[in-house]
Amino acid sequence: MRPDELEKSVSAGAAGPLYYLYGDEPYLTSRAESLFQEKLISPDFRDFNLTVFYGNECKGGEIVESALTLPFFTERRLVIVRRAGDLPSAAYDLLLPYLQQPSASTSLVFVGEKVDLRRKFFTEFKLHGQLVEFKKLYEDKIPGFVRSEVARCGKRIDNAAAELLVYLAGSNLRELASQVEKLVLFVGARDSVTADDVREIVSDTRVETVFSLANALGERNASKGLRALHTILGDGEAPLMVLFMLTKHFRQLWTVREMLGRKQSPQDISKATRVPPFFVNGIIAQAKGFREQEFIAIFERLFAMDLAMKRGGDKTGSQLERFVIELCGRQLAGG
C-alpha cells in the first residue's frame, strides 16, 4: 500500500486490521500514526480504546491481549506498537497466530524503521495486512511536500515561494511543516502564501551566514571568513553540519561556474541548481571568485575533513578554521 492510499482509506474511516508503517522518513511515519488516532478514535473514549506499546518494553502476549479486547462505545479499537523493530524474537513468534486471524474490530499498527521479508512474521504480515513504506523524499520532491502541507491548511503557495522556503529552512520535513504553520498564521485571511511572506517569516540567518562565509572565501578574506564561521558555530551548528552546508554550497558554485563557461543565462542557472531567483545573482558572483580547477582541490579537502570528523569528531570546528585559512591564503593545491 502506498502512503497516499493509506491516508485516503484511514481518512474515510475504512481502516483495516493490520498495518506496518516503516521507512527512512520518520516525520511522515509519525504523521501517519497520528492520522490513525485522529480518524479512528474519538477523544472522549481514547483512554479506553487506544493502547500504545514500545517494542523494547513489551511482550507479544500483551499486544495480542490488547488487540483482542473489544472496543468501548465505538466501532474500532486502536493498538500502536512503536519501535517495532526492537521487539524480541519471541514476541514475533507469539504474534504469528494473531496475524493469521486478526480482530475485525481492532486496528493494530506497528511503527518501525525497516522490514525483513525473510522473516516469517513479515511474510505473514504481507499476506494479511498492509506494509506501508515512507521513503525519504528526493530533493526535487520537497517543494511539492511544502505545497501539499500548505494545501492541508486551506491555502495556496506558488512554486517560487515553496522553493524559497526549502532553500531557507532546509530539507527536514518536520521543520518545514513547522514553518508552514507559522506562514499560515501570518497570512491570516489571505488564501495564498507569497515569496515575500516566506522572506518575512522564515529565519534565513543560517543561509545568509553561509553566503557570507562563501563570499569571504571567494574574496580570500580570512578574518571575514573566520567571523562568519564562528557566527555559525556560535549559533549551535555542529561542525559536521557546517561541513555539509559548505559542501552543498560549493557543489552549487562549481555547477554555476561550469554553466557560466557555457554562457548559460541566470534563469537557466536558477532552474538547474534550484537556487531561487532572489539568490541566483549572488551565487553567480561567488562562483566567479573561483577558477574551475580550484574546485577539485576544495572538494578533496572537504572530503578529507568529512572522514576525519566522522572518525575522530571535531566539536570545536578547528578543522574548518584551518580550511578557511588555507583557502584564503591559497595554500590549497590549485589555488
Secondary structure, 3 states (H helix, E strand, C coil): CCHHHHHHHHHCCCCCCEEEEECCCHHHHHHHHHHHHHHHCCHHHHHHHEEEEECCCCCHHHHHHHHHCCCCCCCCEEEEEECHHHCCHHHHHHHHHHHHCCCCCEEEEEECCCCCCCCHHHHHHHHHCEEEECCCCCHHHHHHHHHHHHHHCCCEECHHHHHHHHHHHCCCHHHHHHHHHHHHHHHCCCCEECHHHHHHHCCCHHHHHHHHHHHHHHHCCHHHHHHHHHHHHHCCCCHHHHHHHHHHHHHHHHHHHHHHHCCCCHHHHHHHHCCCHHHHHHHHHHHCCCCHHHHHHHHHHHHHHHHHHHHHCCCCCHHHHHHHHHHHCCCCCCC
